[in-house]
Amino acid sequence: MSKILAFDYGTVRIGLAETDDLKMMSFGLDTVPTKEIFSYLNNYLKNNTVDEFVIGEPKQMDGTPSESEIFILEFIKKLQKTYHHIPIKRFDERFTSKMAFDTMIASGIGKKKRQNKGLVDKISATIILQEYLK
């Protein structure tokens, strides 16, 4: 059995989500400091089989790439070089941070916890993966 792993990339931290082994549902996995992501992935891949990486693709409202795309492309190159056997897919992540914030409000998460940007990143990665699976 294997999973799909999704990334909500940020220059400070990366939100991660994974599927179940049947690849039907997405679950928030973790938020990792960007500088520690490859160490985290090495440990994760020791215990899990991943068939595919899904990386959020931030776009402006007019469909053009956002300013952060240059950093994401650099990350993708390192990811491809390190894990060349795992295909990488991109998925439009417009509005995922807003959806994550709205999800936290709807879930009754208090104001103080909603300020936790790492939680927003993990929920955003979960939304990216959930939408990708549709």
C-alpha positions in Angstrom: 0.0 0.0 0.0 1.2 3.5 -0.7 0.2 7.1 -0.2 0.2 10.5 -1.9 2.1 13.2 0.0 1.1 16.9 -0.4 3.1 20.0 0.3 2.0 23.6 1.0 5.4 25.2 0.5 6.5 28.2 2.3 10.0 29.7 2.7 9.7 29.4 6.5 7.7 26.2 6.9 6.0 23.5 4.8 2.5 22.1 5.6 2.2 18.4 4.8 -0.7 16.1 4.3 -1.0 12.5 3.3 -3.6 10.1 2.0 -4.8 6.9 3.5 -3.4 3.8 1.8 -6.4 3.6 -0.6 -5.8 7.2 -1.6 -9.4 8.2 -0.9 -9.0 10.7 2.0 -6.5 13.3 3.0 -5.2 13.9 6.5 -3.0 16.7 7.9 0.3 15.2 8.7 2.7 17.9 10.0 4.2 21.3 9.6 8.0 21.2 9.2 10.5 24.1 9.1 11.6 24.4 5.4 15.2 23.9 6.2 14.4 20.5 7.8 12.1 19.1 5.1 14.6 16.7 3.5 15.5 15.2 6.9 11.8 14.9 7.7 11.1 13.2 4.3 14.0 10.8 4.7 12.6 9.6 8.0 9.0 9.5 6.7 10.0 7.5 3.6 11.7 4.8 5.8 8.2 3.9 7.1 5.9 4.8 4.2 5.7 4.2 0.5 4.8 7.3 -1.5 3.6 7.0 -5.1 3.3 10.7 -5.8 4.1 14.2 -4.4 1.5 16.9 -4.9 2.8 20.5 -4.5 0.6 23.5 -4.3 0.9 25.9 -7.2 0.2 29.5 -6.0 -1.3 31.8 -8.7 -2.5 35.3 -8.8 -6.2 36.0 -9.5 -5.4 36.4 -13.2 -3.8 33.0 -13.3 -0.2 34.1 -13.5 2.4 32.6 -11.1 2.7 34.2 -7.7 6.0 35.7 -6.5 6.7 32.6 -4.4 6.8 30.3 -7.4 10.5 30.9 -7.9 11.2 29.4 -4.5 8.8 26.5 -5.1 10.5 25.7 -8.4 13.9 25.5 -6.6 12.4 23.2 -4.0 10.9 21.0 -6.8 14.4 20.7 -8.4 15.9 19.5 -5.1 12.9 17.1 -4.6 13.3 15.6 -8.0 17.0 15.2 -7.6 16.7 13.5 -4.2 13.6 11.4 -4.8 13.7 11.0 -8.6 11.6 7.8 -8.4 8.5 9.7 -7.1 6.5 11.7 -9.6 5.6 15.3 -8.8 2.3 16.9 -9.7 1.3 20.5 -9.2 -2.2 21.7 -8.1 -3.7 25.2 -8.0 -3.7 26.3 -4.3 -5.6 29.6 -4.7 -7.8 30.3 -1.7 -6.5 27.3 0.3 -5.2 29.5 3.2 -8.6 31.3 3.3 -10.4 27.9 3.2 -8.1 26.6 6.0 -8.9 29.6 8.2 -12.6 29.3 7.5 -12.4 25.6 8.4 -10.7 26.4 11.7 -13.5 28.9 12.5 -16.2 26.4 11.6 -14.5 23.7 13.7 -14.7 25.9 16.7 -10.9 26.4 17.0 -10.3 29.4 19.3 -8.8 32.7 18.1 -5.4 32.1 19.7 -5.0 28.7 17.9 -6.1 30.2 14.6 -3.1 32.5 14.8 -0.9 29.4 14.6 0.4 29.7 11.0 1.8 26.2 11.1 -1.7 24.8 11.7 -3.0 26.9 8.7 -0.2 25.4 6.6 -1.1 21.8 7.6 -4.8 22.4 6.9 -3.9 24.1 3.6 -1.9 21.0 2.5 -4.8 18.8 3.5 -7.2 20.9 1.4 -4.8 20.9 -1.6 -4.6 17.1 -1.4 -8.4 16.7 -0.8 -9.1 18.8 -3.9 -6.5 16.9 -5.9 -8.1 13.6 -5.1 -11.5 14.7 -6.5 
